[in-house]
Amino acid sequence: MKQQIRLLLVEDETVLAGVVKETLEMKGFEVIYAADGHEGWQLYKQHGPDVCVIDVMMPRKDGLTLVQDIRAIDTHTPLIFLTAKSEVQDVLKGFHAGADDYIKKPFSMEELILRIHALLKRTLPPATPPVQQQIRLGGYLFDYPRQELHYGGETRRLSQREADLLKMLADNVNNITPRKDMLLSIWGDDSFFNARNMDVYITRMRKYLQQDENIQIVNIRGRGFKLLA
C-alpha cells in the first residue's frame, strides 16, 4: 500500500463533506473533494485515486451514474457508497452499478475508515505468490494473482472481489463451497445485504464462464455453490 492513501470524496452536503475530509486527513489520507458527480468524474480521471467514497443522491450526476462510468474503465478501485436510503432495492442498485460496499448515513468515522482499509487490504497483491498461480477450468485459464480470465486468446480483467470469489470456488471445484464461508471470507460478514450482493457476483461469474458449456456454477439450495469443471 502507498504510504498515503489517495481518496476521492464525492458528497454534495458541504458540512458532512468537511467533517469527513478533515477527519480522514487527520488519519493520514490524501483527500480529493468533489461537490457533485460531474466534478467527481473529472477529478477521478485526473488523480486516479486508490479508493472512492461516493454519495448516491447528488446534482448534475448522481452517484449511481458516476460509479457506472468509473466501472466502465476501472474494475479494480474500491468504491463505497454513502446513502441515506435503507431500502433493499436502493442498496442492490448500488451493487449492480459496481459498488464494493455501502454505509448508511448517519455513520461513524471509525466504521468508514475500517471499511476503507478492509477494501484496500483485498486489493493489495499477496506478499508471496500463491503456490497455484494459474488454474485451468475447462477451456479457461484463470490467473488469480493477475486477476485475469483467459479463453481462446481473449483476456477478461476481473475485480479483486470477482477474482477472490472464483478462486474460492476453483479451490473447491466439484465440491460445495458453503455460502457462509464465502461471505465471511470475501465480504467480512454474512448479512442479508451482502448475501444479495454475492448473488449478483455469482451471476456475473456465470456470464464470464458461459463460453465453455461444461463449466457451471450450481446453486445448492440452503448450502452454497458448486463449480463444476
N, C-alpha and C positions, 0 to 999 in steps of 0.2 A: 504494500500500500504506500502511496505517496506520503511524504512527511505531513503535508497539509492537504486535507480533502477539499476539493472544489465542489461546492454545492450550488445548484441553481434553485432559487426560491421564487415561485410564481404565485402571487397572492394579491388580490385587489383590496383587501382590508388592511389599510396602511398601519393602523395601530398594532394589529396582530403581527403583521409582517415585521414591524420594527422590533417587537419583543423577540420574535423567533430569530431574526437576523443578529441582533445583539447577543442573545444567549449562545447561539451557535459559534459566533466569532470568539466569544469568551472561552469556548471549549476547543478552540484551535482550528475551526473550519474557515475556509475562504468562501464567503457567501456572495453570490451574484444575484441581485434582486431585480425582478420584473413585476410591474403592476398589473399586467394583463397577459393573455395568451399570445397575442401578436408580438409584443415585446419579448416575451419569453422565448418564442421560436427564434427570433433574431439573435438573442443572447446565447441560446443553446448552440446555434451554428457557429457563433463567433468564438465561444470559450471552451466547448467540449467538456462539460462538467463530468465529475465522477459519479454524481447522483443528483436526481431532481426531485424536489418536493413541490407538488402542483395542486392548487385549489381546483375544485371541479367547476364551480359556478363563477364565471368571470366575464367581463365585457369584451367585445371585439373578437376574441377567440376563446371558447370555453376550454376547460381542462381536458375533456374527452377528446376534442379535436386536436389539441396540442399533443397529447400522448400518441394519438394515431399517426400524426405527422412525424414524430420522433421515431416511432417503431417502424415506419416505412423505410428508414435509412439506418436504424440502430437497434439491434435486438439485445444489446449487451448491458447498456447503462441502467442501473436500478431506478425505477420510477415509483414514487409514493404519492398517493392521492390524499389531499386534505378534503374532508367532506362534512357538511352539516347534516347530511341525509343519512338515515339509518335503514331505509327500506332495502330489502334484499335485491330488488331489480336494479336499483341505482348502483349498488356495490358491484353487482355482476357486470353491468355495463362498463365499469372501470376496468375490471379484469379482462373483459373481451377486447377493450381498446388496447390493452398491453401493459397495464399497471402491474407491478410486482407486489404491492402492499397498499393498505389504506389505513388512515387513522381518523377517527371521528372528532369533530370539534364539540365541546372544548376538550383539549388534551393536555397532558403534562409534557414538558420539555424532556424530562428524563425518558419517558416512553418513546418519544420521537427519536431521540438520539440512539436509544437501544435498537430501535427498528432500522435506523440508517446503518449502524455498524453491523447488524446481523445480515443485511442485504449485501453490504460491501464485502463481508467476510466470504460470502458464497461466490463472489465474482473474482476473488484472488486466485491466481494459479497455484496449484499444490506445491508445497515446499519441495517435495520429491515426487517425481512422476510415478503414477501407479504402475504396478507390475504389468498389468494388461492394459496397454495404452490404446490398442485398436481391437475392436470386437467385430467379428463377422456375423452378420444377421441375414441369412439368405443371400440375396444379391446385393445387400448393403454392406458398406464398411463404415463402422461408427468409430470416429476418433474422438474419444472423450476429452483428453487434455486440450485439443484444439477446438472442441465444441463443433465438430463438423460431421455431417452425414453424407457419405458418398454413394452414388448409384449411377452406373452407366456413363461415367465421365462427367457427371454433374455433381456439384457440391452445394449442400444446404448448410448455412451457418445457423447454429442453434443458440438460443439464450442459455445462460447458466442454469436456470431452473429446468428448461427443457432437457438439457444435457444430463443434469442430475437425475431427472425422472427416468430417462431412457437407460441410463447406467444402472439404476437400481433394478429396473425390470430385466435388463440384459444379464446382470449378475445372477439373476434367479430364473433364467429362461426356462420355459416349460413347467415352471412351478408357480404356485400362488405367492404373490408379494402382498402381504397384508396391507390393507388400506391405511390402518392406523400407523403402521411403521413408516409408510411413505409420507404421511402428513407430518409426523413428528420429526423425521429426518430432514425433509426438504422445506416444509413450511414452519416448523417450530412448534405447532400445536395442532390439535385435531378438531378445531371449531367448525361449526356448520359452514361459515363463510369460506374458510379455507378448503373444506371438502368440495364445495361447489366450484371453487377456483381450480382445484385439481382436476375435476371432471372436464373443465374447459381445456386444460393442458393435455389430458388423455385424448380428447377429440382431435387436437392439433397433431399429436403424435401418430394417430391412426391415418390422418391425411398424409403426413410425411412418408409413411411406410406403405402406402397403398399401391406403389408400383410393383411390388412383389406380392402376388396373391397368396403366397404361402406364409406370409408374415401377418399375424393377427394379435391384437391386444383384446383379450376377452375379459369381460366383467364377470367376476364370480360373486354373485349377489350376496351381500352381507359379509363378505370376507375380504375381497381385494381384487387384484388384477393379475392376469397370467399372459405373459408374452410368449406366443407360440412361434417357433422358428425352426 
